[in-house]
Amino acid sequence: MDWREKYRPTTTSELVGCQEYKNAAMQWDLDSCPPNLLFVGPAGTGKSSAAKALARDLLGEYFDPMNFIVTNASDDRGIDAVRELKSISKQKGLGVSRRIIFLDEADEYTSQGEKALKQIMEDSHKTTIFILAANDIGRINSAIRDRCMTYVFKPLSDDEAYERLYHIHLEEVLPAAWTDHYGSLNRLHGGSLRSCIDALQALPKEGDALEQHLRRDTNTLNKAALNLMGSAFPQVTALLTQALESGNSRIGVLKGLRFRAKPLMESEDDWHKFMLTYGEFVMLATQWPDDDLAFVEYFVAKLKKNMQEE
């Protein structure tokens, strides 16, 4: 069984991190919950889990696909997809006063789709709770943002990740030595609990397997940083691709490269140029199609251009 689903929180109280949101959500019932919520943050930080957990909490025994409707804007981004929600959203749920519609990847809607969504949200606030999830709040129409209560989901700290990973550790009876490395695993994966869980499930359940995984990927990123300093950009591309192929998240690899490159930078100007590219691609990391090689090639090409400019 997929460990992501096996260990997905089923109630808001089980969520890790996002404490501000948890404090608010645990006070809501179906009538007092705000009509429009916007969850913003990088992939793997718990936005979808929070939406599903909230729906379970609010709907109780009436939690089912008719009362909790999930759509993904990356699958169908246009106005027709949004209009399909119009008649549904105006009707009360089955056995409950309000149904819940979860719009994942909401920053992928077209401008026409957003305009239609805004109108639907206005017309159905008494019968429907809308939960929108987005990686990039800047791509959400301001008129929609203004109608939502927004919560930011940040990458997990090592302590937050350890709490959940240790629970999985006990349930799956993982090697005892692994507990010493969960903080390093979290940093390698950029605070994405989802990526950490995927890595744990994929590894052979042997005593030093996790340590070897971390050492291998750390050495790969060290080499990438050293090659970057030597302007060996093809080698940087190959090494970053290797790190991604090992199961690391894009954000985790970018953060790992940043951490290792900073002490090697000879000037503030070089560091500034690196960070300009880094910041741009951290934003792109969660929006890029499923093609890691193209992502890395574009990142390194942009890095080369910026760092070689006078």
BASEZA-988531 format. One record per residue (C-alpha): residue in three letters; x, y, z. Coordinates in steps of 0.2 Angstrom, whole numbers, plus 5000, padded with zeros to 4 digits. Each point is the difference from the previous one (the first is absolute). Layout:
BASEZA-988531
ALAXYZ ...
***
This chain:
BASEZA-988531
MET500050005000 ASP500650184996 TRP500750075016 ARG499450174995 GLU498249955001 LYS500349875015 TYR500650145011 ARG499050154993 PRO499350095015 THR498149975002 THR499650145012 THR500650185001 SER500849965017 GLU501249874992 LEU500750134988 VAL501950045002 GLY500550194999 CYS498850144994 GLN499650035019 GLU499150174996 TYR498849914989 LYS499849855012 ASN499550125014 ALA498750084990 ALA499349854991 MET499849895016 GLN498750145006 TRP498949994984 ASP498449904997 LEU499149994983 ASP499050165004 SER501550105007 CYS501349964987 PRO500450144988 PRO499249984983 ASN501750014990 LEU501749945006 LEU501650024990 PHE501549885005 VAL501750064993 GLY501749925000 PRO501249894991 ALA499649824995 GLY500049875014 THR499750125014 GLY498349935004 LYS498750114991 SER499049854993 SER500149905016 ALA499350165010 ALA498650024988 LYS499549815001 ALA500250005019 LEU498950165002 ALA498649924989 ARG500049845011 ASP499950115016 LEU498650114994 LEU499049874990 GLY500249865013 GLU498949854995 TYR499550094984 PHE501750004993 ASP499949934983 PRO500350054981 MET498350094999 ASN500450115014 PHE501950024998 ILE500450034982 VAL501850014994 THR500550084983 ASN501850034994 ALA500250154989 SER501649934992 ASP498949874992 ASP498750124993 ARG500450195001 GLY498650084991 ILE498450085002 ASP499049854995 ALA500749905015 VAL499650145012 ARG498250014993 GLU499749825004 LEU500150055019 LYS498750134998 SER498449905002 ILE500849895013 SER500650145011 LYS498350085001 GLN499249845008 LYS500249955018 GLY501049845003 LEU499149835004 GLY499550005018 VAL501150165004 SER499750194998 ARG501650034990 ARG501049894989 ILE501950034997 ILE500950024983 PHE501949985000 LEU500850084985 ASP501849944999 GLU501450094990 ALA498850155000 ASP501450114993 GLU499949904983 TYR498350074995 THR499850114985 SER499550185002 GLN498249964994 GLY500049855012 GLU500450115014 LYS498750134995 ALA498749875000 LEU500649925016 LYS499950175009 GLN498250024995 ILE499649825006 MET500850045017 GLU499050155002 ASP498349924995 SER500249845011 HIS500850065016 LYS498549945010 THR500049824993 THR501849964996 ILE501850025008 PHE501350024988 ILE501849955004 LEU501350054987 ALA501849945000 ALA501450084991 ASN501950004999 ASP500250184994 ILE498850135008 GLY500550134987 ARG499149904987 ILE498450015009 ASN498850144994 SER500050145013 ALA498150005000 ILE500049815005 ARG501450035013 ASP499050145008 ARG498549885002 CYS501049875009 MET500849975017 THR501849964996 TYR501149885009 VAL501849984995 PHE500749825001 LYS501950005002 PRO501349874998 LEU500249905016 SER501350035013 ASP501149855005 ASP499049985017 GLU498350004991 ALA500649884987 TYR500749885013 GLU498450005009 ARG499149924986 LEU501549894993 TYR500249935017 HIS498249945001 ILE500349924983 HIS501649935007 LEU499149915014 GLU498649944989 GLU501149924987 VAL501349945012 LEU501450094991 PRO501949985005 ALA500450085016 ALA501550094993 TRP498850104988 THR499350115013 ASP501750095001 HIS499850064982 TYR498250064998 GLY500550195002 SER501349984986 LEU498749914990 ASN498850145002 ARG501350134995 LEU500549904985 HIS498250004994 GLY499750185003 GLY498849985015 SER498849904989 LEU499349865011 ARG499249924984 SER501849984993 CYS500749945016 ILE498749865001 ASP500249954982 ALA501949985004 LEU499749905015 GLN498849884991 ALA501249984986 LEU501649965010 PRO500549825004 LYS499649975019 GLU501849975005 GLY501050095014 ASP501150114990 ALA498950034984 LEU499350175005 GLU501850065005 GLN500749944984 HIS498550094991 LEU500450165008 ARG501949994998 ARG499849964982 ASP498950144996 THR501050125011 ASN501649954991 THR499050034983 LEU499550185005 ASN501850045007 LYS500749954983 ALA498750114991 ALA500450155011 LEU501949974996 ASN499749984982 LEU498950165000 MET501550105008 GLY501149934985 SER498750054987 ALA499849824995 PHE498250024996 PRO499749834991 GLN500649915015 VAL498850105011 THR498649954989 ALA500549825001 LEU500250005019 LEU498450095004 THR499049884988 GLN500849865010 ALA499450075016 LEU498250024994 GLU500149824993 SER500449945017 GLY498350065006 ASN500350175007 SER498850144997 ARG500550154988 ILE499950125015 GLY501149895010 VAL501349994987 LEU500050184997 LYS500150045019 GLY501449875002 LEU501050084986 ARG499750175008 PHE500649945017 ARG501649934992 ALA500450144988 LYS499950145012 PRO501749975009 LEU500849984983 MET499550164993 GLU501450134998 SER499050164999 GLU498450075006 ASP499650044981 ASP500149814996 TRP498949955014 HIS498750134995 LYS500049944982 PHE499849825007 MET498650055011 LEU499050094986 THR500049844990 TYR499749895016 GLY498550105005 GLU499250004983 PHE500249814999 VAL499349965017 MET498450084994 LEU500049904984 ALA500549845008 THR498249955005 GLN499250074983 TRP501249914988 PRO499349854990 ASP500749835005 ASP501650014991 ASP501550025012 LEU501350004987 ALA499250154991 PHE499850095017 VAL501949985004 GLU500650044983 TYR499050175000 PHE500650035018 VAL501849984996 ALA499950104984 LYS499250145009 LEU501349995014 LYS501450004987 LYS499350154991 ASN499750105016 MET501749955008 GLN501050044985 GLU499350174997 GLU501150155004 
***
